[in-house]
Amino acid sequence: MSRTSIYSVSDWVEVRSKEEILKTLDRKGQLEGLPFMPEMFAFCGKRFRVAKRAHKTCDTVNQTGGRRMASAIHLEGVRCTGEAHGGCQALCLIFWKDEWVKPIDAAGHASEGPASAPEPPIGTQCTEDDVRAGTHAHPPSSAGEPHYVCQATQLADATAPLPWWSISQYAEDYASGNVSLLQLTKGGIYSLAYHLIQSGIGLGPPLRWLYDQFQELRGGVPFPRRPGAIALDQPTPAGSLKLQPGELIRVKSYREILATLNKENKNRGLYFDAEMVPYCGGTYRVLKVVHQILDEKTGRMQRMKSPCIILDSVVCQARYSTCRMFCPRSIYPYWRELWLERVPEHP
């Protein structure tokens, strides 16, 4: 897992042909434990710019923190549609191994690059049918419901542990173009403040106050880790706007949202994460109304009791994430309609 990608942010690449990619896969449709999903065939032969180098990711399966991935990237705007996975609506950013793309030179010509794969031995070639069969675990669950396999469910197999204190990951964040020097500095300041506040030496309240005062002076985000206002034995409120994709909304203030959360920062079981705080008070468009997503630990479809909202361009930036800072995965957070309000359209 020590191999790094040859690509950096803003590089142009071309996704290899289906035939070329199949040569890199085992009979489960995977390369180094990472599935090539049927939804990805639609991008073969097309050109994209590199959004981030995917040298690391967050562990959303076992919640162990950060994980290191070898030679992989994310492409701008290329997300999983969920068509081959029961209609999952999570819109995950897809991982692309270096072997699945080829570089484009300054003249606009695609070259083979160093990642082309050798011809596999006869009888070991992966087929498109193998890739599609690889989307289901075998045998299926005892209840008879589909048990899906995707890049998100297989992250533990496709990655290696990455300690949060590993300096090399932050050096690669900067060298790859994933993160600017200013972002690294801000992340370090926040991390220092957070650990001092959590240290239990009585500095929590004054440090939070100082942090907020400093951020207010520069128009920044207030300290993003505060408990909700509702006791754990009390119900949390509900609300419905019946929003539809394309509608314009404003996210309520952080203080207003805290009033709807319990002490574990949950509203009817949905967690409000610190990464959502920077978007409070902002105006965005509804991208999708989410009714179902895959449980990444079990692979089973998880249907929501009440739909949640995904907002256009509103993604996790991993600025305040313990042990997984600057994860490039750009996951869409889920919003309760209670945390949003409609705003009128203007010409």
N, C-alpha and C positions, 0 to 999 in steps of 0.2 A: 504493500500500500504506500510505498515511499515514492513511486513514480509520479511525477507532476505532469500536468498537461502542457503541451507545446503552445497552447493558445492563450491569449490574454483578452481582456475586455476590449470590445470594438473590432476585433479581427473578423474578417469575413470568411465563412466556410460554406462548403456545399455538402449536403447530406449525400452519402454514397447511395448507389443503386441498391435495390432490394437484394439482388444476387450477390453483390459484394458484402453486404452486411450479414446475410445468412451464413457466409463462409466463416465469420468470426464467432458464431454462436455454437453452444453445445446443444444436445438434443432436447434440453428443457427451454431453449430459446434464450439462454443467458450467456453473458460474458463476465467472468470473474464474479459470479453471483448476482450480477445486475441484469434483470430481464430487459430484453428488447420487446416492447409491447406492440400489439397489432395496431394501436392508434398511431404509432410512429411511422408506419409504412406510407401514410399520406404525405409525409414530408420528404420522401426520397427524391433526389434530383433537384431539390430546391435550395436556394441560397439564403443564409441568414447571418446576422451579426451576432457575435458572442456577447451575451448579457453579463455573465459572470463565469469565472473559473470555479468549477464545483470540486475544489480540492478538499472541502469539508462540508459537513451537513449536521443538522440536529437530529438526535435520536428521538423520534416521535413514537417509536414502538415500545422500547423498554425504559425510556426516560433516563438514560444514563449520562446525558450531556451531549458533548460533541463527538463526531465520528469522522475519521479520515477516509477519503476516497481517492483512488489512483486514477490519474489521467482521464478526467471527465470535465464537461462544461455544461452550462445552461445557454440556450439560444433565446434571443429576444422574441417574446410573445408566443413561444411554442409551449403550450400547455396540453395536458391530457384531457381529452373530451369525455373519457369514461365509457365510450361506446362498447368496448369489448369487456367491460367490467360492470355489467349490470346497470349502466346509466349513473355511475358515481358522479356527483356534481362538485367535487372538491377543486377541480381545475388545477391540479398540481403541475408545477414547473417540471419539465422532463429533463432527466439526466441523459447526456450523450457522451459515450466513450469516444476518445480520440480516434479509435479504429472505425467509428461509424461516420466520420466526416473527413473531408479533405480540404486543405488550405486553398485560398484564392490569392493569386499574386497581385501586384500593383496594376498589372495590365488587365486584370479581370479574368485571368485564365485559371482554371482549377488544375492543381497538380496532384500527383499521387501522394506526396508527402511521405514521412517516415512511418505512417501508421497502417499501411496497406497490409492485408492479411494473406498468408500463404494458402494455397489450395489444401483443404482438409483431406484426410485419407478417405478412400472409397468406403461407403457404408456408414460414415460418421457425420455426413452433411446434415445440417439442420434445414428443415423445410418450413414454408409458411404455415403449413398445418401444425407443425411442432410448436411454432410461436403461439398460435391460437390455442392449442391444447395447454400450453404453459400458463394460461390465465386462470386455470382452475387447479386447486389442490386435489390430490388423489390419495386416499379415497375422500369423498365429500364428507361433510359433517354428519353426525349421527341423526340430526333432525332432518336431513335431506335437503337443506338449503345450500345454495352455492357457497363455496369457500374460495374466494378469489385470491389470485397472486398478482402483484404489480410491483413497480419499483419501490413504492412506499412500504409495502409489507415485507420486502426483502432487504431493506437497508442494512439490517444487522449482518446479513451474509455478504453484502457487497462492500462493507466498510470495516475499518479497524478502530479500536479505541483511540481517542485523541484527548489528552489531558488539557484542561483549560489553561494551564500555566506554560504550555509549549510555546516558546517565543517564535519558533519557526513558522507557525501557522499565521501569526500576525505579520511577519515579514512577507509571507506569500500573499496575504490579503492586499498588502500595499504594492508589491512587485507586479502582481497580476492585473492591477487596476480595479480590483473589487472595492477597495476602500481608499479614500484619500488620507493624507497625513493629518488633516484637520479632523476627520472622522475618528482616526485612531486616537488622537489626543483627547477628544471629547469622551470617547469610550473609556479611556484610562481614568479621566477625572471622575466620571460617574461611578466606575467600578470601585475606585478608592473611597468615594463618599458612601457608597452602598455598604461596603464591608465595615467601615467605621460605624455606620448607623446600626448594623446588625451585630456588632461585636459584643453588646451587652455591658458596655462600660458607662452607660448613662449619657452618651452623646447623641442619641437618636433625635429627640425633639429639637435641640438647638441646631443640629446639623441639617435637618430637614428644612427648618426655617431659613437658615443661611442659603441653602441650595435654592429654595424657592425665590428668595430675594434676589439672588444673583441672576437666576433665569428670567425673572420678571423684568429686570433692568435691560436685558438684552433681547427680550421678546422670545425667550426659549420655553421649553416644556417644563412644567413643575415636576417635583419628585414623583416618579410614576408608580411607586409601590406603596399604596396605602390601603388599609382594609376597608371593606364596605361598611355601611351603617347599620345593617339589620342583623339581629342576633340569629345564631344558627338554628334555634328552635322556632323561629318565626318564618312564615311564608314570604317569598319575594313577589313583587307585583308583576303583572302581565300587561301587555298593551299590543294593539294591532292597528296597522295603518293600511294593510292589504297593498303593499307596495308592488310595483311591477318594474321589470328591467327598463332602464332609460329614464326613470323618474329622478328628479333633482331633489336631494335631501341635504340637511345639515346635521352633523353629529352634535349631540348635546354636549354641554360642558362636562369636564371631568367631575366636578363637584355634583352635578345633577345625576350623573351615572352612578357615582358612589352611593347615592341615596337609594338606588334600586338593587344594590348588591348586599349579600350577607358577608360575614366576617371572613369567609374564604374567597371573597370576590366572585361569587357565582350568583347568577339569576336563573332560577328554575333549572339548575344543573349546568348552565353554560358559563364558562369561565371568561371573565374580562381580564385580558392580559395587559401587562405593562406596555407591550409593543403597540397597543391600540391608543394609548394616551396621546401621542403626538398628533393624532387625527381629530381629537376632540375640538369642537368648534369649527371644523372645516366643512366645506360644501363639496359634495361629490354626486356622482350618478350611480344608481343601482345597476350592478352588472348582472346579478343572478339572484333568484329566490331559490334557496337550497332546501330540498326536502329529504335528501338521502346522500350519505357518504359511506365509504368503506371504513370499517374499524381496522386500522392498520395493524393491530396486534393479532386479531383473529381472522381477518380477511372476509368477514361477513358484512353484509349490507346493514347499515345502521340508519333506521328511519326516524326522523325527528318528530317529536310530538307536536311541535309547532315550527313552521319554517323559519329559517334564519336568512340573513341578507349578506351577500358579498358586494362590496363597493368597488367600482372601477378605479384601478391604480392604487388601491389601499392594500398594502402588503406588509407583512412582518419584515422589519429591517434589522432585527436582532441587535438593537442598540442597547437594550437593558436586560438581556437574557443571561442568566447565571450559567456559567460553564459552557456556553455556546455562542459567545459574542461574535457578531458579523457572519453568522451563517448566511450563505448566499441563496438559500432555497426559495425565499420570497413567497411564503405561504399566505394565502388569503385568510384573514381572520373572519370569524362569523359574528354578525351583529344582531342583537335583538331589535325588533322594530321599536321597542320601548326606548331605546337609546338614540333614536333618530326622529327627525321632524321634517315634514315636507316644507319646501320653500318655493315661492312662485317663480315661474319662468320669466325671464326678461328678454326683450328683443336683442 
